[in-house]
Amino acid sequence: MGKSYDVAIAGGGIVGAACAEECAAAGLSVVVVEPGPVGGGATAAGMGHIVVMDDSPAQIALTNYSRTLWMARAHEFPADVEYVSAGTLWVAADAEEMAEVERKRAVYEAIGVRAEVLGPRELAEAEPNLRPSLAGALRVPDDAVVYPPCAARYMLQRALERGAVVRAGESAAQLSGAGIKLRDGSFVPAGIVVNATGAWAPSLTPGIEVRKRKGHLVITDRYPGFVHHQLVELGYLKSAHSMTADSVAFNVQPRKTGQLLIGSSRQFGAEHGEIDANMLTRMLRRAQEYMPALAALTAIRSWTGFRAATPDKLPLIGPCPQDPRLYLATGHEGLGITTSLATAKLVADQLLHRTPAIPVEPYLPGRKQAEHD
Ligand SMILES: Cc1cc2nc3c(=O)[nH]c(=O)nc-3n(C[C@H](O)[C@H](O)[C@H](O)COP(=O)(O)OP(=O)(O)OC[C@H]3O[C@@H](n4cnc5c(N)ncnc54)[C@H](O)[C@@H]3O)c2cc1C
């Protein structure tokens, strides 16, 4: 048997990396087991939009808390993390969606999240490449954009500087509160084990309610200044909300390189990572409905990734009821980049018996999950 660690983490995506950094910063000995490149799973496939979302009170509490943590650290990130405070524009197509803009503004204002309503002319001035005659938008100026794999690498690097160890190229075969059994048969003993393997989590902790939800993205050549904010149709909320149908929504992000990242699609039951030409076409058509000028741009790559979805759309953060030394940090669906920092805080708070900044109960793996649609 090898050295025993305070915390052994399976998975070196952004969630595992953030947990490693937080636990190491608290003086705990940490090991991370990652078979592939750090941040090479959903973290590399995701969009890196740091966004406050208000699907439920628990979701807004977690995203707002985590966005505050990102904002507080903005100055410390190296250039390759590409943190840009671009802001989000939630685009309203018609009067009905403008009512939603007003509702959303009031919700955000009530918790101190800056948000302002733009009318049609202000929207056209802010983003001239949107189609004319949209109804307006909600501008959330402090939302940001990052490059997730480099953010994960940075967090893990910080953990290593504080004595954490990475077992790169090794894979967990079995997890329990006592440690991680590796595929080569060796055992890594630990006081606490964290399953941070994203969409792979159910293969190591059978029975947890996490399903793969596939998404497509496209990246273009460089067109600096073409888009200034992360642009999301208000219909995105319906798309992210639906737990049944395949869906697409207009979601465009300006990268620091001048490239545009175009999303997004959501599919359950699609187990393989290959591009689905039908979904890709639907997604790009939707994007062009909002931004016709996209049709003239050159796309250079498209890819897919898997979100880890739970029935109530909240992540699983904390001990398993059947094994209190086995923690889960998964189920972040389309918000795991945003909520990685808060997840790490809540994991460390629980295992160190610290008072968390927000109540942990809505995210505990032992909660009763009501599927809502
Ligand atoms: C198309 C798309 C767009 C998205 N856009 C956004 C966005 O704009 N904003 C946002 O906040 N979120 C977004 N997300 C969600 C975000 O990408 C994920 O929630 C986040 O990356 C999850 O991080 P993770 O560390 O939990 O998982 P992952 O990054 O998948 O990491 C899990 C790690 O576990 C490792 N692993 C697997 N099996 C084992 C094993 N047996 N032993 C050890 N390690 C193992 C994997 O190699 C992997 O590195 C998006 C996701 C997708 C797919």
The ligand as an ORCA input file, in Angstrom:
! r2SCAN-3c Opt
* xyz 0 1
  C     -20.866     21.863    -25.424
  C     -20.662     22.264    -24.001
  C     -20.675     23.608    -23.650
  C     -20.493     23.991    -22.318
  N     -20.450     25.323    -22.016
  C     -20.256     25.701    -20.720
  C     -20.181     27.083    -20.385
  O     -20.239     27.960    -21.252
  N     -20.043     27.421    -19.066
  C     -19.964     26.481    -18.081
  O     -19.880     26.853    -16.917
  N     -19.983     25.162    -18.383
  C     -20.135     24.754    -19.675
  N     -20.193     23.437    -19.990
  C     -20.113     22.449    -18.910
  C     -18.692     22.224    -18.453
  O     -17.860     22.006    -19.574
  C     -18.664     21.013    -17.529
  O     -19.680     21.125    -16.552
  C     -17.314     20.930    -16.792
  O     -16.242     20.935    -17.712
  C     -17.279     19.685    -15.945
  O     -15.976     19.565    -15.412
  P     -15.575     18.224    -14.683
  O     -14.199     18.447    -14.147
  O     -16.655     17.813    -13.753
  O     -15.600     17.112    -15.846
  P     -14.541     16.773    -16.970
  O     -13.878     17.982    -17.516
  O     -15.208     15.870    -17.946
  O     -13.419     15.997    -16.171
  C     -13.586     14.680    -15.729
  C     -12.230     14.017    -15.784
  O     -12.338     12.719    -15.231
  C     -11.417     11.905    -15.915
  N     -11.776     10.499    -15.721
  C     -12.700      9.758    -16.397
  N     -12.688      8.493    -15.947
  C     -11.761      8.448    -14.956
  C     -11.284      7.396    -14.112
  N     -11.748      6.137    -14.209
  N     -10.310      7.693    -13.208
  C      -9.823      8.956    -13.102
  N     -10.224      9.973    -13.892
  C     -11.182      9.713    -14.805
  C     -11.533     12.355    -17.366
  O     -10.381     11.984    -18.111
  C     -11.719     13.849    -17.212
  O     -10.512     14.577    -17.356
  C     -20.342     23.017    -21.311
  C     -20.296     21.665    -21.667
  C     -20.435     21.279    -22.990
  C     -20.374     19.829    -23.341
*
